[in-house]
Amino acid sequence: MVSMALAPGGDGYYIVRADGEVDAYGVPNYGSVKAGSLGGGVTATGIAVDSRTGGYWVASSNGLVFAFHAPFRGEVHIPAGGWGQYPAVVGIAALADGRGYDVLRANGAVVSFGGVRYGSLASQLHYGATAPVVAVALAVDPLTDGYWIVASNGVVAGFHVPDRSRQHIRGEGGDGAAPIVAMAALADGRGYDLVDASGHIVQVVTSGAVRRLGQVSPPPGASVSALAADSATGGYYVGLDATAFGGYANPLRDVSALVPQEIDQGVDYCGSGPVYALGEGVVVNVYSAGWPSGVFINYRLTVGPAKGRFVYVAEDVMPAVHVGERVGPLTIVGTVHDAATCMETGWADPPSHFDFAAGHDQFDGRNSTAFGLNFSALLDRLGARPGLPQPYGLSGSLPARWPRW
C-alpha cells in the first residue's frame, strides 16, 4: 500500500499498491494500472479522486498519470536515470472542484494540471546525495485550491493557504521523533491531518493550533504508509503496509527520506534511519576494509525461500549487531547516516568470501548484475521502492535454484 483516497461524501475509499493495483472499498472499482506496465524501478506513488465523476487518477514515480473514469489532464514524463537529476513523483492531490490535480515531485516541485501553481519548495530543500530532505506529501485546501507540502524533516509549507497553518512538526514528540509519512486535507478547509511513521496522528488547523488525535500502532514488521480524512465524520483512516512474504519484511520501512538509486551488485539507497534484518538469520560479518566506510554487515538467512542465502548491508551504515548474533525482521542491523555514498544492500557471497557481494565478478562499474536485480525484486515484493536498473544492461545469471520473486 502506498496511498489512499476517500470518495466524495465519504461513502468509501480507494487504496493503491506499489504495482498500481487499485482496491475499492464501498465504492466502484474503475480499474488498475495494467500489470507490468510501470517498468523497472518504477512504482505507483499516489491516488486522487475526481469529485465530479467519482473516478480517480493514479500517479507513478516516473511522472505518468493514469486516469480511470476521470478526465486525463496531463503528466510530467520524467526520464529514467539518477534520482538527483530527475526527481521522482511522490504524490498527487485532486483539486476540490474537479478541474484536475496537482502533482508533487521529491525535490518539492509542484506541477498543476487544471489548476494554478502557487509555488513550491523546489529551491529550498537539501536535495543532494547526502541525507537528502525530500518532499513527502501534498494536500489541496478545498476552500482556496492552494496546497500544503510536507517534507521529510517535518516542515510544512503552505501556498495560497492561511499562513498560520504552516508548521514544523517532527512526529508526535518534537524533533528527533518518527518522520511524517502522509498528509490529508480536512474537507471543511480548516487545515490538515498528519501521520508519522510510528502511527501518531496530529491535526493542524488554520488558526495554527495543533491537536493530537491519537495513535495507530503498526503490527511487527509493518509501517504506516497512507492517510485519508473522512468528510462525513471528521475522522480519519490510516493505512498500514503489512506486506510480508515467506517470513520476510521490508528492511527499509523506517528509513526517512528513502530514495532509491542504481542497481549494481546490490541496490543503492539514500536516506537516514534504521535498517532491519530481512528475516531471521545469524550475523557472520560486520566490517570490510574494501567497502566505503569499511562496513559490510552480512547475515545468513535461516528461514523462508532464501534460507541459507546471505544478505549484506554496506557502506555508510553504523552497525548495531555483532558476529554470531541472531537477528529477525524486528532487529535493527544498522543505521544509515549522512555520508556521500549512502548505503547498499543485496545478496552476499557464501562464507568463503564474507565481505563480497554475490556475483561481484559480474559487475563492471556500469551495469546491473543478475543478483542485484533479483534483490531489488524482493524489496519491491516487500513494499519497498525498487532500485533503478543501470542503462548498460544485465550482466551474469543466477544459479538454477536461486529463489525468484
C-alpha positions in Angstrom: 0.0 0.0 0.0 1.4 3.4 -1.0 -1.6 5.8 -0.8 -5.3 6.0 -0.2 -8.1 8.5 -1.0 -11.7 8.9 0.1 -14.6 9.0 -2.3 -16.8 12.2 -2.4 -19.2 12.1 0.5 -17.2 9.6 2.5 -19.0 6.6 1.1 -15.8 4.6 0.8 -12.2 4.7 -0.2 -9.6 3.6 -2.6 -6.2 2.1 -1.9 -3.3 1.9 -4.5 -0.5 -0.6 -4.2 3.1 -0.1 -5.4 2.4 -2.0 -8.6 -0.5 0.2 -9.5 -3.3 -2.2 -8.5 -6.3 -0.3 -7.0 -8.6 -1.8 -4.3 -12.0 -0.2 -3.8 -14.0 -0.4 -0.5 -17.6 0.7 -0.6 -17.2 2.4 -4.0 -16.9 1.2 -7.6 -13.6 0.0 -8.9 -12.9 1.6 -12.2 -9.6 -0.2 -12.9 -5.9 -0.5 -12.1 -2.7 0.2 -13.9 -2.0 -2.7 -16.2 0.2 -5.3 -14.6 3.9 -5.0 -15.7 3.4 -1.6 -17.4 5.3 0.5 -14.9 8.8 -0.8 -15.9 11.9 -1.4 -13.8 12.4 0.8 -10.8 9.0 2.5 -11.2 6.2 2.3 -8.7 2.8 3.9 -8.2 3.1 6.7 -5.6 -0.4 8.2 -5.2 -4.1 8.2 -5.9 -6.6 11.1 -6.1 -10.3 11.0 -6.5 -12.2 13.2 -9.0 -15.1 14.9 -7.2 -17.1 15.3 -10.5 -17.0 11.8 -11.8 -16.1 9.7 -8.7 -13.3 8.2 -10.7 -9.6 8.6 -9.9 -6.1 9.3 -11.0 -3.0 7.2 -10.2 0.4 8.7 -10.4 3.7 6.8 -10.8 7.2 7.7 -9.7 8.3 8.4 -13.3 5.6 11.1 -13.7 2.9 9.2 -15.5 -0.7 9.7 -14.6 -3.3 7.0 -15.3 -7.0 8.2 -15.5 -9.9 5.8 -14.5 -13.4 7.2 -15.1 -11.8 10.7 -14.8 -10.5 13.1 -17.4 -6.8 12.9 -18.2 -5.2 16.4 -17.7 -1.6 15.7 -18.3 1.6 14.2 -16.8 5.2 15.0 -16.1 7.3 12.5 -18.1 10.4 12.0 -16.0 13.3 10.4 -17.9 15.0 7.3 -16.5 18.2 7.9 -14.5 19.6 9.1 -11.2 17.1 10.5 -8.7 19.2 13.6 -8.1 18.9 14.6 -11.8 15.4 13.5 -12.4 13.4 13.8 -9.1 10.6 11.3 -8.9 6.9 12.0 -8.4 5.9 11.3 -4.7 2.2 12.3 -4.6 -0.9 13.5 -6.3 -3.9 15.5 -5.0 -7.2 16.4 -6.7 -8.5 19.9 -6.9 -11.7 20.4 -4.9 -13.9 21.4 -7.9 -12.8 18.5 -10.1 -10.8 20.7 -12.6 -7.8 18.4 -12.3 -4.9 17.6 -10.0 -1.6 18.8 -8.6 1.5 16.5 -8.8 4.4 16.7 -6.3 8.0 15.7 -7.0 10.6 14.6 -4.5 12.5 17.9 -4.8 9.4 19.9 -3.7 8.4 21.0 -7.2 4.6 21.1 -7.9 3.1 20.7 -11.4 -0.6 21.6 -11.7 -2.9 20.1 -14.3 -6.1 22.1 -14.4 -5.3 24.4 -11.5 -2.7 27.1 -10.6 0.8 26.5 -9.5 1.1 28.8 -6.5 4.7 27.9 -5.5 6.9 25.1 -4.4 9.9 24.0 -2.3 12.0 23.2 -5.4 14.8 25.6 -4.5 14.5 25.2 -0.7 15.1 21.6 0.1 18.5 20.0 0.7 18.1 17.6 -2.3 21.6 16.2 -2.6 23.4 12.8 -2.3 23.9 13.1 1.5 21.0 12.8 3.9 18.5 14.4 1.5 15.4 16.3 2.6 12.7 15.3 0.2 9.0 16.3 -0.2 6.7 13.6 1.2 3.1 14.6 0.5 0.8 17.2 -0.9 -2.7 18.3 0.3 -5.0 20.7 -1.5 -7.1 23.2 0.5 -10.7 22.8 -0.6 -11.5 26.5 0.0 -8.7 28.2 -1.8 -7.3 25.4 -4.1 -3.9 26.3 -2.6 -1.9 23.5 -1.1 0.4 22.4 1.7 3.6 20.4 1.2 5.2 18.4 4.0 8.9 17.4 3.8 10.7 14.5 5.3 12.2 16.8 8.0 8.7 17.7 9.3 8.5 21.2 7.8 5.0 22.1 6.3 4.9 24.9 3.8 1.7 26.4 2.6 1.0 28.2 -0.7 -2.2 30.3 -1.2 -3.4 29.0 2.2 -3.8 30.7 5.7 -0.3 31.5 6.9 -0.8 30.2 10.4 -1.4 26.6 9.2 2.3 26.3 8.3 4.2 24.3 10.9 7.4 22.4 11.7 6.2 19.1 13.1 8.7 16.3 13.6 6.4 13.4 14.6 4.5 13.4 17.8 7.4 14.1 20.1 9.1 17.0 18.5 12.5 17.0 16.7 14.0 13.5 16.6 10.7 11.6 16.6 9.4 9.5 13.8 9.3 11.2 10.4 6.0 12.4 8.8 4.9 9.9 6.1 1.4 11.1 4.9 -0.9 14.1 4.9 -4.6 14.7 4.3 -6.5 18.0 3.9 -9.7 18.5 6.0 -12.8 18.7 3.9 -14.1 21.9 5.5 -10.9 23.8 4.8 -9.9 24.1 8.4 -6.4 22.6 7.9 -4.9 19.1 7.6 -4.0 15.9 9.4 -0.6 14.4 9.5 0.7 10.9 10.5 4.2 9.9 11.3 6.0 6.6 10.8 5.2 5.4 14.3 1.4 6.0 13.8 0.9 9.2 15.7 -1.8 11.4 14.1 -1.9 15.2 14.6 -4.2 17.8 13.2 -3.2 21.4 12.3 -5.9 23.9 11.8 -5.8 27.3 10.1 -5.6 29.1 13.5 -2.2 27.4 14.0 -3.4 25.1 16.8 -2.1 21.6 16.8 -4.2 18.7 18.2 -3.1 15.2 18.9 -5.7 12.9 17.5 -4.4 9.5 18.6 -2.1 6.7 17.6 -2.3 3.6 15.5 0.4 1.0 16.4 1.6 -0.9 13.4 2.0 -4.7 14.0 5.5 -6.1 14.0 7.2 -5.7 10.6 4.5 -3.2 9.3 4.8 0.5 8.6 2.4 3.5 8.2 2.0 4.4 4.6 -1.2 6.3 4.0 -3.8 8.7 5.5 -7.2 10.0 4.5 -9.6 12.4 6.3 -13.3 11.5 6.3 -15.5 14.4 5.3 -18.7 12.9 6.8 -17.5 12.2 10.3 -14.3 14.4 10.7 -12.5 11.2 11.5 -9.6 9.6 9.5 -8.3 6.4 8.0 -4.7 5.3 8.5 -3.2 2.8 6.0 -0.7 0.3 7.4 1.5 -1.6 4.9 2.0 -5.0 6.4 3.4 -6.6 3.3 5.3 -9.7 4.1 6.5 -12.7 2.2 8.0 -16.0 3.2 8.8 -14.8 6.7 10.5 -11.6 5.4 9.6 -8.0 6.0 10.6 -4.7 4.3 14.0 -3.9 5.9 13.9 -0.2 4.9 10.4 0.6 6.2 11.6 3.2 8.8 14.3 4.9 6.8 13.5 8.6 6.5 13.7 10.2 3.0 14.4 6.9 1.4 15.4 7.5 -2.2 16.3 4.5 -4.5 19.4 4.8 -6.6 21.1 2.4 -9.0 21.1 -1.3 -9.0 24.6 -2.7 -9.4 25.9 -5.6 -7.3 23.0 -4.8 -4.9 20.6 -1.8 -4.6 21.8 1.6 -3.5 19.6 3.9 -1.4 20.0 7.4 0.2 18.2 8.3 3.4 18.7 8.1 7.1 17.4 5.8 9.8 17.3 2.2 10.9 17.8 -0.8 8.6 16.2 -4.0 9.8 17.2 -7.6 9.0 15.2 -9.0 6.1 14.2 -12.1 8.2 15.6 -14.5 10.8 19.3 -15.2 10.5 22.7 -15.1 12.0 25.3 -12.4 11.6 28.6 -13.6 10.1 30.5 -10.4 9.2 30.4 -6.7 10.1 33.4 -5.0 8.6 35.4 -5.0 5.4 38.1 -2.5 4.5 37.2 -2.8 0.8 33.9 -1.0 1.1 33.2 2.7 1.7 33.4 3.5 5.4 34.6 -0.1 6.0 31.1 -1.5 6.8 29.8 -4.8 5.3 27.2 -6.3 7.6 26.5 -9.9 6.4 23.9 -12.3 7.8 22.8 -15.8 6.8 19.0 -16.3 6.5 17.7 -19.3 8.4 14.0 -19.2 7.2 12.0 -18.6 4.1 12.5 -19.1 0.3 16.1 -17.8 0.6 17.1 -19.9 3.6 20.8 -20.4 3.6 21.5 -17.3 1.4 23.5 -14.4 2.7 22.3 -10.7 2.8 24.6 -7.7 3.1 24.1 -4.1 4.3 27.1 -2.0 3.4 28.8 1.4 3.1 27.6 4.3 5.2 25.8 2.4 7.9 26.6 2.3 11.6 26.5 -1.4 12.7 24.2 -2.3 15.5 25.0 -6.0 15.6 28.0 -8.3 16.2 29.2 -11.5 14.6 27.3 -14.5 15.9 24.2 -12.6 16.9 20.8 -14.0 15.9 18.6 -11.4 14.1 15.0 -11.2 12.9 12.7 -8.8 11.0 12.4 -6.6 14.1 16.2 -6.4 14.6 18.0 -3.2 13.6 21.2 -4.3 12.0 22.5 -0.8 11.4 21.6 2.9 10.9 22.1 4.8 7.7 23.8 8.1 8.3 24.8 11.3 6.4 27.6 10.4 4.0 28.5 10.7 0.4 27.9 7.1 -0.8 24.7 6.4 1.1 24.1 2.7 1.5 24.0 -0.6 -0.5 22.2 -3.8 0.3 21.9 -7.1 -1.6 22.9 -10.8 -1.7 26.4 -11.6 -0.3 28.8 -14.4 -1.3 28.9 -17.6 0.7 31.3 -18.0 3.7 34.4 -18.3 1.6 34.1 -14.5 0.9 32.4 -12.9 3.9 33.0 -9.4 2.5 32.0 -9.8 -1.2 28.7 -9.1 -2.9 27.3 -12.2 -4.7 28.3 -12.2 -8.3 30.9 -9.4 -7.8 32.8 -10.7 -10.9 29.7 -9.8 -13.0 30.0 -6.1 -12.2 32.0 -3.8 -14.5 31.1 -0.5 -12.8 28.2 0.5 -15.1 25.8 -2.5 -15.2 23.2 -4.2 -13.1 24.1 -7.7 -12.1 21.5 -10.6 -12.0 21.9 -10.8 -8.2 21.3 -7.0 -7.8 18.1 -7.2 -10.0 16.9 -10.2 -8.0 17.4 -8.5 -4.6 15.6 -5.3 -5.9 12.7 -7.5 -7.0 12.5 -9.0 -3.5 12.5 -5.5 -1.9 9.7 -4.5 -4.3 7.7 -7.6 -3.3 8.0 -6.5 0.3 6.7 -3.0 -0.3 10.0 -1.0 -0.6 10.6 1.1 -3.7 12.9 -0.9 -6.0 16.2 0.4 -7.3 16.9 1.9 -10.7 18.3 -0.5 -13.3 21.5 0.8 -14.9 21.3 1.8 -18.6 24.1 -0.6 -19.6 22.1 -3.8 -19.3 22.1 -7.0 -17.3 25.3 -8.9 -16.6 25.5 -12.5 -15.5 22.9 -15.0 -14.4 21.5 -16.6 -11.2 22.1 -20.2 -10.2 19.4 -22.6 -11.3 17.8 -23.0 -7.9 18.1 -19.3 -6.8 14.7 -18.0 -5.5 12.8 -15.7 -7.8 10.2 -13.1 -6.7 
